[in-house]
Each structure stands twice: as structure tokens, then as C-alpha cells.
């Protein structure tokens, strides 16, 4: 039995924020941003769009691709750092909107690693027989957390959502191995300086960029090797690498460290920016939709986020 990918879906807000427009708001330039991040533009939710709206749209497309209805879903996990409300979970709003009136729905918080953590959690539910068909979503309105006067962070992030439908089946396809880790000693490297218990505010993103870069290359590389080792699969047997879209320099650094051909790495960071928990499923959907990733391909997804958290998932599509 494996957790087989039946369908994927994605949704981006209509509003495009270019580097040139950002340069009129903060001391930066298109050349500066591209050179340091690889980002050209990002999508920004308008004031009426909630994280649940993006999640519902992505989920509906994933259900359509899987040719199933909301009533077939008995597990919904929404990975997000930007829930609609402190409570209840954004996932229950998704559940209601999709007509998924059975099973369980909850949010998961692991920041940029959230989708990998949610995928591993759903896989455990399915393999334990506690659910049959799961909807795993990464959704963010990360722009709500940005300090638009801080050019070291505001140029990096965007909004969006991606979703995957998983179903427990006897198959050679599906989730083969996952690897998850966290280390709270590095909490302050990437965090938000507010929250309901500590400050009674939402807070803004704060980041030690150089330190995060070093940790990302090291830990993402390690997670990829660990996931492959658990599966007994050589890294060079992987067809496609779908990393968290944090920064093109991080993607390139990991590829160099592991001697991965750049043309095997899916990169959408130029047009999406860093969408936190949404970035991996958005990149996966892009590569499936444009025909790069085909049924039967072996795909390794990986991410690192605040906490610090990191992980990888090896999946045969």
C-alpha cells in the first residue's frame, strides 16, 4: 500500500508585484533582487483574499484533476503560517467549502517546510488505515507578515496555494519515503516577532539571511540523502527535484553540493517568489502541468523553514 498522488492543483492571486514596482517602495532595484534571489515578480493577495480562499481554489483544481468530489475526502491538512484566524483551523473552512462532510480537517505549522510535514503526516494517516483519501494543501498569504520597509525580507515573499490529492492504494507509485527534522536552537534565525500569547499582535518576519542560507544548503542536502537512503534509492535515480522556492542561490547551492544537473531542478522562484508552505506544491503543479514531470517519474521534494524545520519526500508520481 502506498499514498498515491491522484491529482494536483494550484492557485495564485491575480495581483503581480514586480521588482520594478518594489524599487519604488523600498531602497532596492530589479538588478539587486535578481542577482541575490533570482526573483523577478511575486503574487500578492488583495485585501479581500484570505488564505482559505487560495486554499479552496487550489484544492478544487486538485479534486478536478483527481476526478473525485469533496465527499470522497476524509482527511484535509492545510500547511500554513498565515491562517485566516487564530482559530478555528483554516482547514475546516476548506472542508466546508468543498462539501467534505466526513473525516477530519486540521492545520499544520512548520513554516516553509509545512507542505513536506503535511505530506508525511497524511501518508502516516493513510498507511495506518485512519483515512482513505487525503487532501494536502500548502497555502499562504505571507505578504500579511511582511515589513515593507525591510528590503532583506519584503523582496522575497509572495502568496499562493498548491494542493495534492493522495489515496491509499496497492501500487508501485506514491509516497516512498519521507524524512523530517527540526532544531529549536535556531529559532531566532527566521521568525515572526509577534503572536497572540507573547505580544498579542501578528508581528513581522525577521531573518538572518546569511545564516539561513548556510543552514538551508546543509540541511536540505542532508534531508534529500536521508530520504533516498530510507528508500534504498540512489540520488542519481531521481528524475526531478522539486525544492522549496526560497531563493535561486539556495537551489543552485544544493544542486552543486550534491552534483545534481540544474536541468533536473524545478524552479519557479522567478515568478512566485517564496510562498512558504505553498512553494513546493506550486512548483510540483507547474512541472506536471507543463509536461516535465510525467506519470511514473521519481520526484524528490524538499524544504527548510523557520524553527528551524526541514525535510524531504520521495514520491513516484
C-alpha angles and dihedrals in degrees: 000000000000138000099252123201107237099173146345132212139181141190133192129188115253095236113097118199111197128200089245091057091046090053088063091056103041137022099273142093140219090252093050093051095044093047094051102034112012089234120139100169143346137202121250125198115234120239092267096050117095129194088251091056091056092043093050093050093049092045093051090055091048090051090049091050090049091047093230135113133236089258089067092060118093099168129045122179119181115195107204143143092194108056120180090244138003084253151040102042119264086231093069090056088052090047093053094045093051095047092242094152099169138055125028137308127190143151126248124204120205097125112224092359090054098106092051090049091047092049091052091047093050090047090055091050092050096045091049090053093243091124137014105203125024136191113209116191135182110197133165143171088189092160087077089070099049129112099218090202093059107084092186091069111016093065093056108056139071142164133257147110139237131186140194130195114216127189130185108243141151099256146125087233127077138055109351103173141350133195124195133180141163136186117195092192086081094051095123097053091079120010147124115252095221144052142153096266101040105033107000087234136098094241132199134270116267122186142177094214100190093049092046090051092055093046092046096055092046100044099037090052091049093048091051092052092046093052091049092047091052089053095042089237125138115235091235089058090067113103099199137016116209109188132181105274099234102132133339090234090060091049090050093045093054092046091052093046092053097034092242117164108247092227089065092059117089110221125183097152093109092066104024104035115203108328094176111217091007096058101083097047091043090054092044092051091047093053093045092047094050092048100248094114111052134184109284095027118135109234129189116200122189142170147171126206146163117310081047098272128163141167150146138223127203112207134172105215 
